[in-house]
């Protein structure tokens, strides 16, 4: 059966991806939504926003690609078991996350949130900060992005630790796993970074109980999903000083409503879900490589474990 690839994404990106496929693999037919054509001929589909009746709409679909590093936007129960669901392991996403998190860690470690407040009132006073090698930074999530962030933080000489659902071993990092070790992990995190996939087990994991288990005055960075965070719990922890500052790139409802308290909170740095952005050429190369792998009967990169949800 001929390889037919359908792209449901922004028109500019989709046309650039079609050009890349046309140059590198002209034998693959590349269609751009909404010009779907015969839906029964489509074997590959890439998109972000899910399609409700995907099983009926595309009866011969073999691979569903996400345009991002996560797949939590999909309801996996609506996707046939024989359709492989694949995360986009784009090097631009990884590079962007490394850059963003390093900046966020330094923002909290060096208290640039405080200096922002001082500048607003013309207050020229330095703030004493502890050395990096005495600052404990913890990463929640040891997937591709979590490991990349830990690698990027190594040169700063922070004391690094990580937590994930299953056991891992990472050089230079103290690793924890499972719910029984979560409190031990966060109890020594001066700065906590959330890079977890969003699942039923991780939804709301950044809550008041977790904040109370952290050292007083710790900082929080959320670059996972907005639903990881219980927003009222963060506001309360900021109010009483249990959490000293937060850098948030994601929110429960995006975009945030203009009246949301995060916008004007002096101890929150807020960005509009831009920590890592899918590249154009790099993502096209990754997508095409996976299609060709599948055509050759080889395992694709980024295939999720449906039992885990990521």
C-alpha positions in Angstrom: 0.0 0.0 0.0 1.4 3.4 -1.0 2.7 5.6 1.8 0.3 8.6 2.2 1.1 11.1 4.9 -1.4 13.7 6.2 -0.3 16.8 8.1 -2.8 18.7 10.2 -0.8 21.7 11.5 -0.2 25.3 10.7 -0.2 25.9 6.9 3.2 27.5 6.7 4.8 24.7 8.7 2.9 22.0 6.7 4.0 23.4 3.3 7.6 23.5 4.4 7.4 19.9 5.7 5.9 18.9 2.3 8.8 20.5 0.5 11.2 18.6 2.7 9.4 15.3 2.1 9.3 16.1 -1.6 13.0 16.6 -1.8 14.1 13.7 0.3 11.4 11.1 -0.4 9.2 11.9 -3.4 7.7 8.5 -3.3 5.7 9.5 -0.2 2.5 11.4 -1.0 2.2 14.3 1.4 -1.3 15.8 2.0 -2.2 18.9 4.0 -5.4 19.3 5.9 -8.2 20.0 5.0 -7.3 18.6 1.5 -7.5 15.0 2.9 -8.6 13.2 -0.3 -9.4 9.5 0.2 -9.2 9.0 3.9 -8.9 5.2 3.5 -5.5 5.7 1.8 -3.9 7.6 4.7 -1.4 5.5 6.7 0.5 8.3 8.5 -1.0 11.3 10.3 0.7 14.2 12.2 -1.3 16.7 14.3 -1.6 18.3 17.7 -5.3 18.7 18.3 -7.0 15.3 18.3 -9.7 14.2 15.9 -12.7 12.7 17.8 -13.6 9.8 15.4 -10.1 8.9 14.2 -10.7 5.2 14.0 -13.7 5.6 11.6 -12.2 8.6 9.7 -8.9 6.9 8.9 -9.6 3.1 8.9 -6.1 2.2 7.5 -4.0 4.6 9.7 -0.9 2.9 11.0 1.0 5.7 12.8 -0.2 8.8 14.6 2.5 11.4 15.2 2.3 14.2 17.8 3.7 17.6 16.7 5.1 17.9 20.2 7.1 16.0 22.8 4.0 14.9 24.6 0.8 12.9 23.8 -1.4 13.8 26.7 -3.7 15.8 24.4 -4.8 12.5 22.9 -7.4 10.2 24.3 -5.6 6.9 23.8 -8.8 4.9 24.3 -10.2 6.4 21.0 -7.1 5.4 19.0 -7.1 1.8 17.8 -4.6 -0.5 19.5 -2.8 -1.3 16.3 -2.0 2.4 15.6 1.4 3.4 16.9 1.4 6.7 18.7 4.7 8.5 18.4 6.1 11.6 20.3 8.2 14.1 18.3 11.8 13.8 19.4 12.9 17.0 17.7 16.4 18.2 18.6 15.0 21.8 18.6 12.6 20.9 21.3 15.4 19.5 23.4 17.7 22.4 22.8 15.0 24.9 23.7 14.1 23.2 26.9 17.8 23.0 28.0 18.1 26.8 27.4 14.8 27.7 29.1 15.4 25.6 32.2 19.0 26.8 32.7 17.7 30.4 32.6 14.8 29.6 35.0 17.1 27.9 37.5 19.5 30.9 37.5 16.5 33.2 37.8 15.5 31.5 41.1 19.0 30.7 42.4 20.2 34.3 41.9 16.8 35.8 42.9 16.3 37.8 39.7 12.6 37.9 40.6 13.7 40.0 43.7 15.9 42.2 41.6 13.0 42.9 39.2 11.0 44.2 42.2 14.0 46.2 43.4 14.4 47.8 40.0 10.8 48.9 40.0 11.4 51.0 43.2 15.0 52.0 42.4 16.4 49.9 45.3 20.1 49.2 44.7 20.8 46.5 47.2 22.5 43.1 46.5 20.9 39.9 47.7 23.1 37.3 49.3 22.8 33.9 47.5 24.3 30.5 48.3 26.9 29.1 45.9 25.7 26.8 43.2 27.5 23.8 44.7 25.4 24.3 47.8 22.1 24.5 45.9 20.1 21.4 45.4 18.2 21.2 42.1 15.7 18.4 41.5 14.1 17.3 38.2 10.8 15.4 38.1 10.8 13.2 35.0 13.7 11.3 33.4 12.6 11.1 29.8 14.5 12.6 26.9 13.9 16.2 28.1 14.6 15.5 31.8 17.9 13.9 31.0 18.9 16.7 28.6 18.1 19.3 31.3 20.2 17.4 33.9 23.1 17.3 31.4 22.8 21.0 30.8 22.9 21.8 34.5 26.0 19.7 35.2 28.5 22.5 34.4 27.0 24.9 37.0 28.0 22.4 39.8 24.5 22.3 41.3 23.8 19.3 43.5 21.5 17.3 41.2 18.7 14.9 42.0 15.9 13.4 40.0 12.6 11.5 40.5 10.6 9.4 38.1 7.9 6.7 38.3 10.4 3.9 37.6 14.0 3.5 38.7 16.9 5.0 36.7 20.6 5.5 37.1 22.2 8.7 35.8 25.8 9.7 36.3 26.3 12.5 38.8 22.6 12.5 39.8 21.0 11.1 42.9 17.9 9.2 41.6 14.6 8.5 43.3 11.6 6.6 42.1 8.0 5.7 42.9 5.5 7.4 45.2 7.2 6.0 48.3 10.4 8.0 47.5 8.7 11.3 46.4 8.8 13.0 49.7 12.5 12.1 50.3 13.3 13.5 46.9 11.5 16.9 47.4 12.7 17.3 51.0 16.1 18.3 49.7 15.1 20.3 46.6 15.9 24.0 46.8 14.7 24.3 43.2 12.2 21.8 41.8 11.7 21.4 38.0 8.6 19.5 36.7 9.2 17.8 33.4 6.8 14.9 33.9 4.4 13.6 31.3 0.8 14.3 32.2 -1.0 11.1 33.3 -3.7 10.3 35.8 -0.9 9.6 38.4 0.9 13.0 37.8 -2.2 15.3 37.5 -2.1 17.7 40.4 1.2 16.4 41.7 2.5 19.9 42.4 0.2 20.4 45.4 0.3 21.8 48.9 1.5 18.5 50.5 4.4 18.4 48.1 5.3 22.1 48.7 5.2 21.6 52.5 7.6 18.7 52.1 10.2 21.0 50.4 12.7 23.2 52.2 11.2 26.5 53.2 11.8 29.2 50.6 12.3 26.7 47.7 11.7 27.6 44.1 9.4 25.9 41.5 9.8 25.6 37.7 6.9 24.0 35.8 7.7 23.2 32.2 5.6 20.0 32.1 1.8 20.7 31.8 -0.4 23.2 33.5 -2.5 20.4 35.0 0.5 19.2 37.0 0.0 22.3 39.2 -2.7 23.0 41.8 -2.7 26.8 41.2 -4.3 27.8 44.5 -1.8 25.7 46.4 1.1 27.6 44.8 -0.5 30.9 45.5 -0.9 30.0 49.2 2.6 28.6 49.4 4.0 31.9 47.9 1.9 33.9 50.3 3.3 32.3 53.4 6.8 32.0 52.1 7.0 28.2 51.8 7.7 28.7 48.1 9.9 31.8 47.4 9.3 32.1 43.6 8.1 30.2 40.6 8.8 30.2 36.9 5.8 28.9 34.9 5.7 28.2 31.2 2.4 26.3 31.3 -1.1 26.8 32.8 -4.2 24.9 33.3 -6.2 27.0 30.9 -4.1 28.5 28.1 -4.0 31.4 27.5 -4.5 32.6 31.0 -7.5 34.9 31.6 -6.4 38.6 31.9 -7.7 38.6 35.5 -5.7 35.6 36.6 -3.5 36.3 39.6 -0.4 34.8 38.0 -0.1 37.7 35.7 0.7 40.3 38.3 2.3 38.2 41.1 5.7 39.6 42.0 7.2 36.2 42.7 6.0 34.5 39.5 7.7 34.7 36.1 5.3 33.7 33.5 5.8 32.7 29.8 3.3 31.5 27.2 4.2 27.9 26.7 7.4 28.7 24.8 10.1 26.8 26.7 10.6 24.5 23.7 9.2 25.0 20.2 9.1 22.5 17.4 11.6 23.3 14.7 10.6 23.2 11.0 13.5 21.5 9.2 14.6 19.5 12.2 11.1 18.2 12.9 10.6 17.3 9.2 13.8 15.3 9.2 12.7 13.4 12.4 9.2 12.7 11.0 10.5 11.5 7.7 13.2 9.3 9.3 10.4 7.6 11.4 8.2 7.1 8.3 11.1 5.5 6.5 11.9 3.3 9.5 8.3 2.1 9.5 8.4 1.4 5.8 11.5 -0.7 6.3 9.9 -2.6 9.2 12.2 -1.0 11.8 11.2 0.4 15.1 10.5 4.1 15.1 11.9 6.5 17.7 9.5 8.0 20.3 6.8 5.3 20.2 4.9 5.5 23.4 4.1 2.8 25.9 0.3 2.8 26.0 0.3 1.2 29.4 2.2 4.2 30.8 0.6 6.8 28.6 4.0 8.2 27.4 
